[in-house]
Amino acid sequence: MVRIAVATAVLLGLCLLGGLDAARAQGCEDGAAVPCEAFVASVKTATGDAAILRQGQEVAAREGAHLYEDDVLVTRAHSTLGVIFRDDTTLSMGSNSELRIDAFVFNPIEDDMRFLVDIARGTTQFISGQMAKIAPDKIAVTTPRGSIGIRGTRFLVKVD
């Protein structure tokens, strides 16, 4: 019990003192005793060879894994990934896809909202959540050939 309390205090201290990267490396997300509030989304479903690239390291994407700004989500052949963001936006990625979470902030009380993802390749379905209803101009999806402004609803993007 004492070890859990000490580990929790260390992780909380790292998160609060700006040592979020170190805390993440020690497992601050994904079932830690005290989850960091910095996560922007969670993996809802993962099949096949789906991965998260974070700070130069690759980890297998698994159900419940927390996602952060600057994470790159990758699916390989015969793989899929389903993600739900904190505003209830969902992304469904098909095989051989790559998507980077550039920015996500959802704080409607302080009118601070941003959502920017970059789809590098593959197929991704987007179903908008709460942010699209209250601040659609704060959402953008970019691709190598352009960007998509969101005005609510759902759409499918395929990038070759």
Secondary structure as GFF3:
##gff-version 3
##sequence-region A 1 160
A	DSSP	alpha_helix	2	16	.	.	.	ID=ss1
A	DSSP	alpha_helix	20	25	.	.	.	ID=ss2
A	DSSP	beta_strand	41	47	.	.	.	ID=ss3
A	DSSP	beta_strand	50	54	.	.	.	ID=ss4
A	DSSP	beta_strand	57	60	.	.	.	ID=ss5
A	DSSP	beta_strand	66	67	.	.	.	ID=ss6
A	DSSP	beta_strand	72	75	.	.	.	ID=ss7
A	DSSP	beta_strand	80	85	.	.	.	ID=ss8
A	DSSP	beta_strand	90	93	.	.	.	ID=ss9
A	DSSP	beta_strand	97	107	.	.	.	ID=ss10
A	DSSP	three_ten_helix	108	110	.	.	.	ID=ss11
A	DSSP	beta_strand	112	127	.	.	.	ID=ss12
A	DSSP	alpha_helix	130	134	.	.	.	ID=ss13
A	DSSP	three_ten_helix	136	138	.	.	.	ID=ss14
A	DSSP	beta_strand	139	143	.	.	.	ID=ss15
A	DSSP	beta_strand	146	149	.	.	.	ID=ss16
A	DSSP	beta_strand	154	159	.	.	.	ID=ss17
###
